[in-house]
Amino acid sequence: MNTLFEKLLSFKNFGQIVFNNHLNILHISPAALKILRIHSRQKNALTLLELFPEFYGCEAVLEQVLNGEKDHFELNFVNKVDEDNQNYYLNLLVLADPKNSHGILIVEEVTEKARFLQQMRQQRHELSLYEALSGIPKQFLSGTLIGNSPKMQDLKKSIMKLSKIPGITILLMGESGTGKNLVARIIHQNSANAETPFIEINCAAIPENLIESELFGYEKGAFTHAVTSKPGLFEEAEGGTIFLDEIGDLPLHLQSKLLSVIESKKFRRLGSNREINVNARFITATNKDLSRQVEAGKFREDLYHRLNVISLTLPPLRELGNDIILLGEYFIKIYNFEFKKNVKGFTPQAKKHLKEHFWPGNVRELSNCLERALIFAEKEYLEPSDLLIYTPPPIISTQQWQIPLEGISLEEVEKKLIISALEKSKGNKSKAARLLGLSRDTLRYRLEKHHLI
């Protein structure tokens, strides 16, 4: 062991770990023990994979370094947790010692640097509003989620955890307009490959006869009018994130191909026998119940189980309480600049109006509502009349409802009431909505919920 080399590394706050070609640890320098928070009595009981599970799956690369086929291998900003449950971060650099046929792992603690970068990233997200004001499209306005409700706090924590795990497939679920594309972008931006491509693909928006060539690309002559070769969107996303929105609308014949790509990380262009590797994270999203789609034979069961390993359900706006007001104030700031207005907020009556509305279109509906309000706004504070949303009056009834001892299914009661209203109105949805004290949009949402249309 070169003592002088070890002292030099220690002087520069680097630790040294020596291991053999079986990945058994032969020596840990005192500086490395200190950096890793390891007691001296523990060091002989560790292998490299026990000490750093992050190297699992990298054995072949480590072997290449030891054999001199590769100069080095590094992992940066590896997150570790000490005995006090405090996070700290390390940079790991693997080199070869050809003289002794050993590997050398150089360990550097970079906790302060990692926290600084996290702060910079957070500041970048907070500046996203100002970037939007410079012309970025509104759908990409925010790099963070707005809201302090318990459901939003839980969602933020889950997103931050998933952002730190590269390569996992994530399924985002929730009603239309809840911000699934925004969550996908946040996961991408907070991951280690934040500067790499983010490719968003709306499976429902691309015609069925074009979607395969758009995803996989094609070779010259693969079909009529294929006069040149063209890379697909999977290739464009190399090293980054592929976001497949409305995955429930992907044609059945392509679902098996997508499953193969996700599992093997390989695909072929149309008209080619050459396999292309795709190193990208897959995030999918849907507002449909995929389990019901599977039962109906409209979605492959094997693909559903592959996508559903890690899933997040985004809460609807109506369940977020005061977050509706926070979001509304956020959109007012955006549209104030865009329309050169100076609206300061909502009157108390308008806030009540916002919180009582059902919001079948969720955040998208709220954004459109306030965009329209700001266009015509002439006062400092928005009033209910400016919002142009309908909040049904409470239904007053003298009938006393008795719950049986065995209980009831509220979902089933709601479904039966809707069916009864439709029967009384002879299928007229507007009349049925009035009978139930609902807006037509709200009734349509509940009809879809109970699969009545």
C-alpha positions in Angstrom: 0.0 0.0 0.0 1.5 3.4 -1.0 1.4 5.3 2.3 2.5 8.6 0.6 -0.4 8.3 -1.9 -2.8 7.6 0.9 -1.6 10.6 2.9 -1.9 12.9 -0.2 -5.5 11.8 -0.7 -6.3 12.3 2.9 -4.7 15.8 2.8 -7.2 16.6 0.0 -10.1 15.1 1.9 -10.3 12.0 -0.2 -10.7 8.5 1.1 -9.2 5.3 -0.4 -10.6 1.8 -0.6 -8.7 -1.0 -2.2 -10.5 -4.1 -3.5 -9.6 -7.2 -5.5 -11.2 -8.7 -8.6 -13.8 -10.4 -6.5 -14.9 -7.0 -5.1 -13.7 -8.0 -1.6 -12.3 -5.0 0.3 -8.7 -5.3 1.2 -8.0 -2.0 2.8 -10.0 1.1 3.9 -8.0 4.3 4.7 -8.7 6.2 7.9 -10.0 9.1 5.8 -12.5 6.8 4.0 -13.7 5.4 7.3 -14.3 8.9 8.5 -16.1 10.0 5.3 -18.3 6.8 5.3 -19.1 7.0 9.1 -17.7 3.5 9.5 -16.2 2.2 12.8 -12.8 0.5 12.4 -14.3 -2.8 13.8 -16.8 -2.9 10.9 -14.4 -2.6 8.0 -13.3 -6.2 7.7 -16.9 -7.4 7.4 -17.7 -5.4 4.2 -17.5 -6.2 0.5 -17.7 -3.4 -2.1 -21.3 -4.2 -2.9 -22.3 -4.4 0.7 -20.7 -1.0 1.3 -22.1 0.5 -1.9 -25.3 -1.3 -3.2 -25.2 1.4 -6.0 -22.6 -0.8 -7.7 -25.1 -3.7 -8.2 -25.5 -4.1 -11.9 -22.2 -2.4 -12.6 -20.0 -5.5 -12.0 -19.2 -5.8 -15.7 -18.0 -2.2 -15.9 -15.9 -2.6 -12.7 -14.3 -5.7 -14.3 -13.5 -3.6 -17.4 -11.7 -1.1 -15.3 -9.7 -3.8 -13.4 -8.7 -5.4 -16.8 -7.6 -2.1 -18.2 -10.3 -2.0 -20.8 -11.8 1.1 -19.3 -9.9 4.1 -17.8 -12.2 4.7 -14.9 -15.8 4.5 -13.7 -17.6 7.1 -11.6 -20.8 7.7 -9.7 -21.5 11.2 -8.6 -23.8 12.5 -5.8 -24.5 9.1 -4.3 -27.0 9.6 -1.5 -26.2 7.8 1.8 -27.8 8.0 5.2 -25.8 7.9 8.5 -26.8 6.5 11.9 -28.6 9.7 12.8 -30.8 9.4 9.7 -29.0 12.4 8.1 -28.4 12.4 4.3 -24.9 12.9 3.0 -23.5 12.7 -0.6 -20.5 11.1 -2.1 -18.6 11.1 -5.4 -17.1 7.7 -6.2 -14.3 7.1 -8.7 -13.0 3.6 -9.5 -9.4 3.3 -10.9 -7.2 0.3 -11.5 -3.8 -0.5 -9.8 -2.3 -2.7 -12.6 0.9 -3.3 -10.5 -1.0 -5.1 -7.8 -4.1 -6.2 -9.9 -6.3 -4.3 -7.5 -9.0 -1.7 -7.9 -8.9 1.6 -6.0 -12.1 3.4 -5.1 -11.6 7.1 -4.4 -14.3 8.5 -2.1 -15.1 12.2 -1.8 -17.8 13.8 0.4 -19.7 16.4 -1.6 -22.7 17.0 0.8 -22.3 20.8 0.7 -21.9 20.9 -3.0 -25.0 18.7 -3.5 -27.1 20.9 -1.2 -25.9 24.0 -3.0 -26.9 22.4 -6.4 -30.3 21.5 -4.9 -30.8 25.1 -3.8 -29.8 26.3 -7.2 -32.2 23.9 -8.8 -35.0 25.1 -6.5 -34.2 28.7 -7.3 -34.4 27.8 -11.0 -37.9 26.4 -10.4 -39.0 29.5 -8.6 -37.7 31.6 -11.5 -39.8 29.6 -13.9 -42.6 32.1 -13.7 -40.3 34.9 -14.9 -39.1 32.6 -17.7 -42.7 32.1 -18.6 -43.2 35.8 -18.8 -40.4 35.9 -21.4 -42.4 33.8 -23.8 -42.2 30.2 -22.6 -45.6 28.5 -23.3 -48.0 28.4 -20.4 -48.1 24.6 -20.2 -44.4 24.7 -19.1 -44.8 27.6 -16.7 -44.0 25.9 -13.4 -41.1 23.7 -12.3 -42.7 23.0 -8.9 -46.1 22.1 -7.5 -48.2 24.7 -5.7 -50.1 23.8 -2.6 -49.8 23.2 1.1 -52.6 20.7 1.7 -51.7 17.2 3.1 -52.3 15.5 -0.2 -50.0 17.9 -2.0 -47.3 17.6 0.6 -47.5 13.8 0.3 -47.3 14.1 -3.5 -44.3 16.4 -3.3 -42.4 13.9 -1.0 -43.2 11.0 -3.4 -42.0 13.0 -6.4 -38.7 13.9 -4.7 -38.1 10.2 -3.7 -38.8 9.0 -7.3 -36.6 11.7 -8.8 -33.5 10.2 -7.1 -34.0 6.8 -8.6 -32.9 6.6 -12.2 -34.3 4.1 -14.7 -37.6 3.2 -12.9 -40.9 3.3 -14.9 -43.6 5.5 -13.3 -47.3 5.5 -13.9 -49.1 8.8 -13.2 -52.9 8.6 -12.7 -55.6 11.1 -12.1 -58.4 13.0 -13.7 -57.9 15.2 -16.7 -56.3 18.5 -15.9 -54.6 17.5 -12.6 -51.1 18.2 -13.9 -49.7 14.9 -14.8 -47.5 16.3 -17.5 -46.2 18.9 -15.0 -45.3 16.2 -12.5 -43.5 14.2 -15.2 -41.4 17.3 -16.0 -40.6 17.9 -12.3 -39.4 14.3 -11.9 -37.2 14.8 -15.0 -35.9 18.2 -13.8 -35.0 16.9 -10.4 -33.2 13.8 -11.6 -29.5 13.5 -12.3 -30.1 13.8 -16.0 -32.1 17.1 -15.8 -30.3 18.6 -18.8 -31.1 15.7 -21.1 -34.1 15.5 -23.4 -37.6 15.3 -22.2 -39.8 13.9 -25.0 -43.6 14.2 -24.4 -45.8 11.9 -26.6 -49.6 12.2 -26.5 -50.7 8.7 -27.5 -54.3 10.0 -28.2 -53.2 12.9 -30.4 -51.1 11.0 -33.0 -53.1 9.2 -35.7 -53.1 5.4 -35.2 -51.5 4.9 -38.7 -48.6 7.2 -37.8 -47.8 6.5 -34.1 -45.6 3.5 -34.7 -43.3 5.3 -37.1 -43.3 8.4 -34.9 -42.2 6.3 -31.9 -39.8 3.8 -33.5 -38.6 5.8 -36.6 -38.1 4.1 -40.0 -35.6 3.3 -42.6 -35.6 4.4 -46.2 -38.0 2.3 -48.2 -39.8 0.9 -45.2 -43.1 1.9 -46.6 -44.5 4.0 -49.4 -43.2 7.6 -49.4 -40.4 6.7 -46.9 -37.8 8.3 -49.2 -35.3 8.9 -46.3 -34.5 7.3 -43.0 -35.9 9.1 -39.9 -35.1 8.5 -36.2 -38.1 8.0 -33.9 -39.0 9.8 -30.7 -37.4 6.9 -28.6 -34.1 7.8 -30.2 -34.6 11.5 -29.6 -35.0 10.7 -25.9 -31.7 9.0 -25.4 -30.3 9.6 -21.9 -33.4 11.5 -20.9 -37.1 10.9 -20.2 -39.9 9.6 -22.4 -43.3 10.8 -21.2 -46.2 8.8 -22.7 -49.4 10.7 -22.0 -52.8 9.1 -22.4 -51.2 5.7 -22.4 -54.6 4.1 -22.2 -55.2 5.2 -25.8 -52.2 3.4 -27.2 -53.3 0.9 -29.9 -53.3 -2.7 -28.7 -50.9 -3.8 -31.4 -48.3 -1.4 -30.2 -48.7 -2.2 -26.5 -46.7 -5.4 -26.8 -43.9 -3.5 -28.6 -43.8 -0.9 -25.9 -43.6 -3.6 -23.2 -40.6 -5.1 -25.1 -38.9 -1.7 -25.3 -39.4 -1.0 -21.6 -38.1 -4.4 -20.5 -35.2 -4.8 -23.0 -34.3 -1.1 -23.5 -33.9 -2.0 -27.2 -36.0 -1.5 -30.3 -35.8 -1.6 -34.1 -36.8 1.1 -36.6 -39.5 0.1 -39.1 -37.8 -1.7 -42.0 -34.6 -2.5 -40.1 -33.1 -5.6 -38.4 -30.6 -3.5 -36.4 -31.4 -3.2 -32.7 -31.0 0.3 -31.1 -30.4 0.7 -27.4 -32.6 3.3 -25.6 -31.3 4.5 -22.3 -34.2 6.6 -21.0 -36.7 6.8 -18.1 -40.3 5.9 -19.0 -43.1 7.9 -17.4 -46.6 7.2 -18.5 -49.9 8.9 -17.6 -53.6 8.2 -17.9 -57.0 9.5 -16.7 -58.5 6.1 -17.4 -58.9 3.2 -15.0 -56.4 0.8 -16.6 -57.6 -2.2 -14.6 -61.0 -1.7 -16.1 -59.4 -1.3 -19.5 -57.7 -4.7 -18.9 -61.0 -6.3 -18.0 -62.6 -4.9 -21.1 -59.8 -6.3 -23.3 -58.6 -2.8 -24.3 -55.3 -2.8 -22.5 -52.7 -5.6 -22.2 -52.5 -7.1 -18.7 -48.7 -7.7 -18.8 -48.1 -4.0 -19.8 -50.4 -2.8 -17.1 -48.5 -4.7 -14.4 -45.2 -3.5 -15.8 -46.3 0.1 -15.8 -48.0 -0.1 -12.4 -44.8 -1.1 -10.4 -44.5 2.6 -9.2 -47.7 4.7 -9.5 -48.8 8.1 -8.3 -52.4 9.3 -8.2 -52.7 13.0 -8.5 -55.6 14.4 -6.4 -58.4 16.3 -8.0 -58.6 20.1 -7.4 -61.9 19.8 -5.4 -60.1 17.8 -2.7 -57.3 20.4 -2.1 -59.2 23.0 -0.1 -57.3 26.3 0.2 -54.8 25.2 -2.4 -57.4 26.3 -5.0 -56.9 29.9 -3.8 -53.1 29.6 -3.9 -53.3 28.3 -7.5 -55.8 31.0 -8.4 -53.5 33.7 -7.1 -50.6 32.1 -9.0 -52.5 32.3 -12.3 -53.5 35.9 -11.6 -49.8 36.8 -11.4 -49.3 35.2 -14.8 -52.2 36.7 -16.5 -51.6 40.1 -14.9 -48.4 40.3 -16.8 -49.7 38.8 -20.0 -52.7 41.1 -20.2 -51.1 44.1 -18.5 -53.6 44.1 -15.7 -53.2 44.8 -11.9 -55.7 42.5 -10.3 -54.7 41.9 -6.7 -56.7 38.8 -5.9 -60.2 37.6 -5.0 -63.0 39.0 -2.9 -64.1 36.7 0.1 -67.2 35.8 -1.9 -65.1 34.9 -4.9 -62.9 32.7 -2.8 -66.0 30.9 -1.4 -67.2 30.5 -5.0 -63.9 28.9 -6.1 -63.8 26.5 -3.2 -67.5 25.3 -3.7 -67.1 24.6 -7.4 -66.7 20.9 -8.3 -63.9 21.6 -10.9 -64.5 18.7 -13.3 -61.6 20.1 -15.4 -59.3 20.6 -12.4 -56.3 22.9 -12.7 -56.8 23.3 -16.5 -60.3 24.5 -15.9 -59.2 26.9 -13.2 -56.5 28.3 -15.5 -58.9 28.8 -18.3 -61.5 30.4 -16.0 -59.0 32.9 -14.6 -57.5 33.7 -18.1 -61.0 34.6 -19.2 -61.7 36.6 -16.0 -58.4 38.6 -16.4 -59.1 39.5 -20.0 -62.3 41.3 -18.9 -61.3 42.4 -15.4 -61.7 46.1 -14.6 -61.5 46.0 -10.7 -58.7 45.3 -8.3 -60.4 42.2 -6.9 -62.2 39.4 -8.8 -65.8 38.9 -7.8 -68.0 35.8 -8.3 -69.6 37.4 -11.4 -66.1 37.6 -13.0 -65.5 33.9 -12.7 -68.4 32.6 -14.8 -68.6 29.3 -13.0 -71.8 27.7 -11.8 -72.0 26.4 -8.2 -75.3 24.6 -7.6 -77.4 25.6 -4.6 -77.6 23.0 -1.8 -80.5 20.5 -2.1 -82.9 21.0 0.7 -85.2 18.1 1.5 -87.5 17.2 4.3 -87.0 13.5 3.7 -85.1 11.7 6.4 -82.6 9.2 5.2 -82.0 6.2 7.3 -78.8 4.2 7.0 -79.5 0.4 7.5 -77.5 -1.4 10.1 -75.5 -3.3 7.5 -74.4 0.0 5.9 -74.7 1.2 2.3 -72.4 1.8 -0.7 -72.4 5.6 -1.3 -71.1 5.0 -4.8 -74.0 2.7 -5.6 -76.6 5.2 -4.1 -75.1 8.0 -6.3 -75.3 5.8 -9.4 -78.9 4.9 -8.7 -79.9 8.6 -8.2 -78.3 9.5 -11.5 -80.1 6.7 -13.3 -83.4 7.8 -11.7 -82.8 11.4 -12.7 -82.1 10.3 -16.3 -85.3 8.2 -16.4 -87.4 11.1 -15.0 -85.9 13.5 -17.6 -86.2 10.9 -20.4 -82.5 10.9 -21.1 -82.2 14.8 -21.2 -78.9 15.4 -19.4 -79.5 19.1 -18.8 -82.9 18.3 -17.1 -81.3 15.5 -15.2 -78.5 17.8 -14.0 -81.1 20.3 -12.7 -83.0 17.6 -10.9 -79.8 16.6 -9.1 -78.7 20.2 -8.4 -75.6 19.7 -10.6 -74.0 21.5 -13.5 -74.1 19.7 -16.8 -70.3 19.3 -16.8 -70.5 17.8 -13.3 -73.2 15.4 -14.3 -71.1 14.4 -17.4 -68.1 13.7 -15.1 -70.2 11.5 -12.8 -71.7 9.6 -15.8 -68.2 8.8 -16.9 -67.2 7.9 -13.4 -70.0 5.3 -13.1 -69.6 4.2 -16.7 -73.1 5.3 -17.7 -72.0 6.7 -21.1 
